[in-house]
Amino acid sequence: MTKKNVQRMGMVIGLKPEDKAEYIRLHADVWPDVLARLSQSNVTNYSIFLREPEMLMFSYWEYVGSDFEADMAAVSADPVTQEWWKLCGPMQAPLKTRAEGEWWARMEQVFHLD
């Protein structure tokens, strides 16, 4: 893998204030099978940040594979990941301006320093 093959992904979503503590608790100990599926699907360097008081979360990760659609389909089809999403999804507040089919709203990268 060369640095040129890395696709940097930035996304944003809201977090319901009443679910903040539980969301942070869950992400302090993400299920190993969820992490394994992400790694198998060529996702690396994944971080989630929380901005308060706005309750906006920003996620950043890098995709290092060669078939993004297939890898993301494998993540979506994974039963353990689906269970994880059932826990985390209701705590999130998607942006009204997100594109059709998105949960986390994708962001455009406008700068990167290597």
Legacy VTK file of the C-alpha trace (Angstrom):
# vtk DataFile Version 3.0
C-alpha trace
ASCII
DATASET POLYDATA
POINTS 114 float
0.000 0.000 0.000
1.306 3.406 -0.919
0.110 6.645 0.581
-1.341 7.461 -2.826
-3.848 4.573 -2.485
-5.305 5.915 0.777
-8.796 7.407 0.603
-9.419 9.691 3.572
-13.018 9.750 4.788
-14.555 12.463 6.947
-18.175 12.291 8.106
-20.408 14.108 10.561
-23.538 13.227 12.545
-25.298 14.473 15.648
-25.378 12.706 18.996
-28.446 12.852 21.228
-27.334 14.540 24.466
-29.170 12.044 26.658
-27.154 9.206 25.074
-23.697 10.754 25.349
-22.460 8.677 28.310
-23.674 5.372 26.857
-22.268 6.125 23.405
-18.867 6.931 24.876
-19.007 3.813 27.066
-19.776 1.598 24.069
-16.946 3.107 22.048
-14.469 2.671 24.883
-14.829 -1.075 24.298
-15.971 -1.674 20.707
-16.854 -5.285 20.052
-13.834 -7.182 18.654
-15.868 -8.635 15.756
-16.920 -5.126 14.665
-13.304 -3.999 14.671
-12.216 -7.140 12.816
-14.834 -6.609 10.102
-13.689 -3.017 9.576
-10.069 -4.144 9.320
-10.997 -6.943 6.900
-12.804 -4.324 4.809
-9.670 -2.193 4.562
-10.689 0.510 7.047
-7.823 1.835 9.141
-6.904 4.812 11.297
-10.528 5.265 12.452
-11.354 7.983 14.992
-14.553 9.636 16.223
-14.517 13.074 17.818
-17.309 14.808 19.750
-17.896 18.565 19.653
-19.884 19.952 22.554
-22.157 21.765 23.198
-23.339 21.229 19.612
-23.299 17.442 20.064
-21.732 16.901 16.641
-19.532 13.908 16.034
-16.850 13.899 13.365
-15.433 10.608 12.178
-12.239 10.144 10.234
-10.929 6.947 8.727
-8.775 5.786 5.897
-9.735 3.271 3.258
-6.769 1.325 1.895
-8.503 -1.251 -0.312
-9.211 -1.419 -4.020
-12.989 -2.089 -4.082
-14.710 0.378 -1.776
-18.273 -0.640 -2.687
-17.622 -4.351 -2.079
-15.817 -3.696 1.189
-18.590 -1.436 2.489
-21.198 -4.003 1.407
-19.339 -6.611 3.485
-19.455 -4.304 6.508
-23.181 -3.677 5.999
-23.929 -7.398 5.600
-22.049 -8.436 8.736
-24.552 -9.622 11.399
-22.433 -8.476 14.356
-21.984 -5.024 12.819
-25.736 -4.857 12.250
-26.296 -5.564 15.957
-23.768 -2.851 16.843
-25.618 -0.385 14.614
-28.909 -1.295 16.336
-27.352 -0.120 19.610
-25.583 2.964 18.320
-27.953 4.148 15.591
-30.796 5.312 17.848
-28.313 7.462 19.801
-27.293 9.341 16.681
-29.049 12.304 15.059
-28.314 12.355 11.316
-28.067 15.740 9.633
-31.165 16.775 7.710
-28.879 17.892 4.864
-27.198 14.504 4.373
-27.360 12.901 0.939
-29.971 10.283 0.201
-28.839 6.900 1.496
-26.347 8.371 3.967
-26.517 8.037 7.745
-23.285 9.835 8.594
-23.023 12.824 6.214
-19.896 12.593 4.073
-17.591 15.579 3.975
-15.334 16.829 1.208
-11.621 16.876 1.963
-10.248 20.324 1.176
-6.753 20.033 2.648
-4.236 17.407 3.747
-0.639 17.678 4.945
1.442 14.534 4.646
LINES 1 115
114 0 1 2 3 4 5 6 7 8 9 10 11 12 13 14 15 16 17 18 19 20 21 22 23 24 25 26 27 28 29 30 31 32 33 34 35 36 37 38 39 40 41 42 43 44 45 46 47 48 49 50 51 52 53 54 55 56 57 58 59 60 61 62 63 64 65 66 67 68 69 70 71 72 73 74 75 76 77 78 79 80 81 82 83 84 85 86 87 88 89 90 91 92 93 94 95 96 97 98 99 100 101 102 103 104 105 106 107 108 109 110 111 112 113
